[in-house]
Amino acid sequence: MDVDQPQSQPQLQPSEQSPTSLSPSAQLDLAITLILHNWPVLTLAVQSSWGGPTSSEKRDWFCAAIAELFTDRPETDAIDLEEVLLQVMSDEFDVVVDDGSAADIADRVVELKEEIEKGDLAGVNKMWEAWKQKELRGGGDGNASLGLFRKVEMRDEDQETDEDEDEDDDEHEDGDVAMEDAPAPRPQRERTEPEVDEDGFTKVVGRRKR
């Protein structure tokens, strides 16, 4: 499923209003925005500028594009949405999401969409309150998730670096052993040509005593 390329979009940020005072379409917009802003992979991509210097604006466009997708194609299900999420993360942020989180995000968006259509705003309200609390704490929850991703990445990189260093050390150690075990070069001795007598027999020349 294709998604239009990023264009100039109004920033879609969580509103200061309570979800109950919003229209159903605005409630869905808010739900999508909250869910995507709490997606650790996307948060890491934005904070690391993997989508370039406009990564934050791309996320705003991303939220608006998902909301517009449901307006244009109401039949969009979680499987379709997951494909869109994976495509956008790959095309716009150069990230291959293979941890299964895209499916979880898609399921959550569709779930909240269905709840909103039924007039049930409990899920949106809960997310909204959690978001406000996180903002008051200075983004504690989001940063904790981000820190986890960073720790995993750092641990993997450190492990690879350690392995490379171990291999280098082994090579150096092997080289040192080889140099130590190698015999000292001996001076080349002048080759003595064999003497042949009149009958064609080779004379045996004995080693000269020192």
BELZI-V543660 format. One record per residue. N is the residue number from 0. RES is the residue in three letters. SS is DSSP state (hx for helix, st for strand, lp for the rest). OMEGA is omega in radians with two decimals (* if undefined). NEAR is the number of other C-alpha atoms within 8 Angstrom. Layout:
n:N res:RES ss:SS omega:OMEGA near:NEAR
n:N res:RES ss:SS omega:OMEGA near:NEAR
This chain:
n:0 res:MET ss:lp omega:-3.08 near:5
n:1 res:ASP ss:lp omega:3.09 near:4
n:2 res:VAL ss:lp omega:3.13 near:7
n:3 res:ASP ss:lp omega:-3.14 near:5
n:4 res:GLN ss:lp omega:-3.11 near:4
n:5 res:PRO ss:lp omega:3.05 near:7
n:6 res:GLN ss:lp omega:3.12 near:5
n:7 res:SER ss:lp omega:-3.10 near:5
n:8 res:GLN ss:lp omega:3.03 near:7
n:9 res:PRO ss:lp omega:-3.12 near:6
n:10 res:GLN ss:lp omega:-3.13 near:7
n:11 res:LEU ss:lp omega:-3.12 near:9
n:12 res:GLN ss:lp omega:3.10 near:7
n:13 res:PRO ss:lp omega:-3.09 near:7
n:14 res:SER ss:lp omega:3.08 near:6
n:15 res:GLU ss:lp omega:-3.13 near:4
n:16 res:GLN ss:lp omega:3.05 near:6
n:17 res:SER ss:lp omega:3.13 near:8
n:18 res:PRO ss:hx omega:-3.10 near:11
n:19 res:THR ss:hx omega:-3.13 near:8
n:20 res:SER ss:hx omega:-3.11 near:6
n:21 res:LEU ss:lp omega:3.05 near:10
n:22 res:SER ss:lp omega:3.14 near:7
n:23 res:PRO ss:hx omega:-3.14 near:8
n:24 res:SER ss:hx omega:3.10 near:7
n:25 res:ALA ss:hx omega:3.08 near:8
n:26 res:GLN ss:hx omega:3.11 near:13
n:27 res:LEU ss:hx omega:3.09 near:12
n:28 res:ASP ss:hx omega:-3.13 near:11
n:29 res:LEU ss:hx omega:-3.14 near:13
n:30 res:ALA ss:hx omega:-3.14 near:12
n:31 res:ILE ss:hx omega:-3.13 near:12
n:32 res:THR ss:hx omega:-3.14 near:12
n:33 res:LEU ss:hx omega:-3.11 near:12
n:34 res:ILE ss:hx omega:-3.10 near:11
n:35 res:LEU ss:hx omega:3.10 near:10
n:36 res:HIS ss:hx omega:3.11 near:9
n:37 res:ASN ss:lp omega:3.09 near:8
n:38 res:TRP ss:lp omega:-3.05 near:9
n:39 res:PRO ss:hx omega:-3.12 near:11
n:40 res:VAL ss:hx omega:3.13 near:7
n:41 res:LEU ss:hx omega:3.10 near:11
n:42 res:THR ss:hx omega:3.12 near:11
n:43 res:LEU ss:hx omega:3.14 near:10
n:44 res:ALA ss:hx omega:-3.14 near:13
n:45 res:VAL ss:hx omega:-3.10 near:12
n:46 res:GLN ss:hx omega:3.11 near:9
n:47 res:SER ss:lp omega:3.13 near:6
n:48 res:SER ss:lp omega:3.10 near:10
n:49 res:TRP ss:lp omega:3.08 near:11
n:50 res:GLY ss:lp omega:-3.12 near:12
n:51 res:GLY ss:lp omega:-3.10 near:7
n:52 res:PRO ss:lp omega:3.14 near:6
n:53 res:THR ss:lp omega:-3.09 near:8
n:54 res:SER ss:hx omega:-3.14 near:14
n:55 res:SER ss:hx omega:3.10 near:9
n:56 res:GLU ss:hx omega:3.10 near:8
n:57 res:LYS ss:hx omega:3.10 near:11
n:58 res:ARG ss:hx omega:3.09 near:10
n:59 res:ASP ss:hx omega:3.09 near:13
n:60 res:TRP ss:hx omega:-3.14 near:15
n:61 res:PHE ss:hx omega:3.14 near:10
n:62 res:CYS ss:hx omega:-3.13 near:13
n:63 res:ALA ss:hx omega:-3.12 near:11
n:64 res:ALA ss:hx omega:3.11 near:10
n:65 res:ILE ss:hx omega:3.11 near:9
n:66 res:ALA ss:hx omega:3.13 near:11
n:67 res:GLU ss:hx omega:3.13 near:8
n:68 res:LEU ss:hx omega:3.13 near:10
n:69 res:PHE ss:hx omega:3.09 near:10
n:70 res:THR ss:hx omega:-3.11 near:7
n:71 res:ASP ss:hx omega:-3.09 near:6
n:72 res:ARG ss:lp omega:-3.09 near:7
n:73 res:PRO ss:lp omega:-3.10 near:7
n:74 res:GLU ss:lp omega:-3.13 near:5
n:75 res:THR ss:lp omega:3.13 near:9
n:76 res:ASP ss:lp omega:-3.07 near:7
n:77 res:ALA ss:hx omega:-3.14 near:11
n:78 res:ILE ss:hx omega:3.10 near:8
n:79 res:ASP ss:hx omega:-3.10 near:9
n:80 res:LEU ss:hx omega:3.11 near:10
n:81 res:GLU ss:hx omega:3.11 near:12
n:82 res:GLU ss:hx omega:3.13 near:9
n:83 res:VAL ss:hx omega:3.14 near:11
n:84 res:LEU ss:hx omega:-3.14 near:10
n:85 res:LEU ss:hx omega:-3.13 near:11
n:86 res:GLN ss:hx omega:-3.12 near:8
n:87 res:VAL ss:hx omega:3.13 near:11
n:88 res:MET ss:hx omega:3.14 near:13
n:89 res:SER ss:hx omega:-3.06 near:11
n:90 res:ASP ss:hx omega:-3.00 near:8
n:91 res:GLU ss:hx omega:-3.09 near:8
n:92 res:PHE ss:hx omega:3.10 near:12
n:93 res:ASP ss:lp omega:-3.12 near:9
n:94 res:VAL ss:lp omega:3.03 near:9
n:95 res:VAL ss:lp omega:-3.10 near:7
n:96 res:VAL ss:lp omega:-3.10 near:11
n:97 res:ASP ss:lp omega:-3.12 near:5
n:98 res:ASP ss:lp omega:3.13 near:5
n:99 res:GLY ss:lp omega:-3.08 near:7
n:100 res:SER ss:hx omega:3.13 near:8
n:101 res:ALA ss:hx omega:3.10 near:11
n:102 res:ALA ss:hx omega:3.12 near:10
n:103 res:ASP ss:hx omega:3.12 near:8
n:104 res:ILE ss:hx omega:3.14 near:12
n:105 res:ALA ss:hx omega:3.12 near:13
n:106 res:ASP ss:hx omega:-3.11 near:9
n:107 res:ARG ss:hx omega:3.14 near:9
n:108 res:VAL ss:hx omega:-3.13 near:12
n:109 res:VAL ss:hx omega:3.12 near:10
n:110 res:GLU ss:hx omega:3.13 near:8
n:111 res:LEU ss:hx omega:3.10 near:12
n:112 res:LYS ss:hx omega:3.14 near:9
n:113 res:GLU ss:hx omega:3.11 near:8
n:114 res:GLU ss:hx omega:-3.14 near:11
n:115 res:ILE ss:hx omega:3.12 near:12
n:116 res:GLU ss:hx omega:3.11 near:8
n:117 res:LYS ss:lp omega:-3.12 near:6
n:118 res:GLY ss:lp omega:3.14 near:6
n:119 res:ASP ss:lp omega:-3.10 near:8
n:120 res:LEU ss:lp omega:-3.10 near:10
n:121 res:ALA ss:hx omega:-3.12 near:6
n:122 res:GLY ss:hx omega:3.14 near:9
n:123 res:VAL ss:hx omega:3.13 near:12
n:124 res:ASN ss:hx omega:-3.14 near:11
n:125 res:LYS ss:hx omega:3.13 near:8
n:126 res:MET ss:hx omega:-3.13 near:10
n:127 res:TRP ss:hx omega:3.12 near:10
n:128 res:GLU ss:hx omega:3.12 near:8
n:129 res:ALA ss:hx omega:3.14 near:8
n:130 res:TRP ss:hx omega:-3.14 near:9
n:131 res:LYS ss:hx omega:3.11 near:8
n:132 res:GLN ss:hx omega:3.12 near:8
n:133 res:LYS ss:hx omega:3.11 near:12
n:134 res:GLU ss:hx omega:3.12 near:9
n:135 res:LEU ss:hx omega:3.12 near:7
n:136 res:ARG ss:lp omega:-3.12 near:7
n:137 res:GLY ss:lp omega:3.11 near:6
n:138 res:GLY ss:lp omega:-3.06 near:9
n:139 res:GLY ss:hx omega:-3.07 near:9
n:140 res:ASP ss:hx omega:-3.11 near:7
n:141 res:GLY ss:hx omega:-3.14 near:10
n:142 res:ASN ss:hx omega:3.11 near:8
n:143 res:ALA ss:hx omega:3.12 near:8
n:144 res:SER ss:hx omega:3.13 near:9
n:145 res:LEU ss:hx omega:3.12 near:11
n:146 res:GLY ss:hx omega:3.13 near:8
n:147 res:LEU ss:hx omega:3.13 near:8
n:148 res:PHE ss:hx omega:-3.13 near:10
n:149 res:ARG ss:hx omega:-3.14 near:8
n:150 res:LYS ss:hx omega:3.13 near:8
n:151 res:VAL ss:hx omega:3.14 near:8
n:152 res:GLU ss:hx omega:-3.13 near:8
n:153 res:MET ss:hx omega:-3.14 near:8
n:154 res:ARG ss:hx omega:3.12 near:8
n:155 res:ASP ss:hx omega:-3.13 near:8
n:156 res:GLU ss:hx omega:3.13 near:8
n:157 res:ASP ss:hx omega:-3.13 near:8
n:158 res:GLN ss:hx omega:3.13 near:8
n:159 res:GLU ss:hx omega:3.14 near:8
n:160 res:THR ss:hx omega:3.13 near:8
n:161 res:ASP ss:hx omega:-3.14 near:8
n:162 res:GLU ss:hx omega:3.13 near:8
n:163 res:ASP ss:hx omega:3.14 near:8
n:164 res:GLU ss:hx omega:3.12 near:8
n:165 res:ASP ss:hx omega:3.14 near:8
n:166 res:GLU ss:hx omega:3.13 near:8
n:167 res:ASP ss:hx omega:3.13 near:8
n:168 res:ASP ss:hx omega:3.14 near:8
n:169 res:ASP ss:hx omega:-3.13 near:8
n:170 res:GLU ss:hx omega:3.13 near:8
n:171 res:HIS ss:hx omega:-3.14 near:8
n:172 res:GLU ss:hx omega:3.12 near:8
n:173 res:ASP ss:hx omega:-3.14 near:8
n:174 res:GLY ss:hx omega:3.13 near:8
n:175 res:ASP ss:hx omega:3.14 near:8
n:176 res:VAL ss:hx omega:-3.12 near:8
n:177 res:ALA ss:hx omega:-3.14 near:8
n:178 res:MET ss:hx omega:-3.13 near:7
n:179 res:GLU ss:hx omega:-3.09 near:6
n:180 res:ASP ss:hx omega:-3.07 near:6
n:181 res:ALA ss:lp omega:-3.14 near:6
n:182 res:PRO ss:lp omega:3.11 near:4
n:183 res:ALA ss:lp omega:-3.12 near:4
n:184 res:PRO ss:lp omega:-3.14 near:4
n:185 res:ARG ss:lp omega:3.11 near:4
n:186 res:PRO ss:lp omega:-3.09 near:4
n:187 res:GLN ss:lp omega:-3.13 near:4
n:188 res:ARG ss:lp omega:3.13 near:4
n:189 res:GLU ss:lp omega:-3.08 near:4
n:190 res:ARG ss:lp omega:3.13 near:4
n:191 res:THR ss:lp omega:3.14 near:4
n:192 res:GLU ss:lp omega:3.14 near:4
n:193 res:PRO ss:lp omega:3.11 near:8
n:194 res:GLU ss:st omega:-3.12 near:7
n:195 res:VAL ss:st omega:-3.13 near:9
n:196 res:ASP ss:lp omega:-3.07 near:8
n:197 res:GLU ss:lp omega:-3.12 near:5
n:198 res:ASP ss:lp omega:3.11 near:5
n:199 res:GLY ss:lp omega:3.12 near:6
n:200 res:PHE ss:lp omega:3.13 near:7
n:201 res:THR ss:st omega:3.11 near:8
n:202 res:LYS ss:st omega:3.10 near:8
n:203 res:VAL ss:lp omega:-3.13 near:6
n:204 res:VAL ss:lp omega:-3.11 near:5
n:205 res:GLY ss:lp omega:3.12 near:4
n:206 res:ARG ss:lp omega:-3.10 near:4
n:207 res:ARG ss:lp omega:3.13 near:4
n:208 res:LYS ss:lp omega:3.10 near:3
n:209 res:ARG ss:lp omega:* near:2
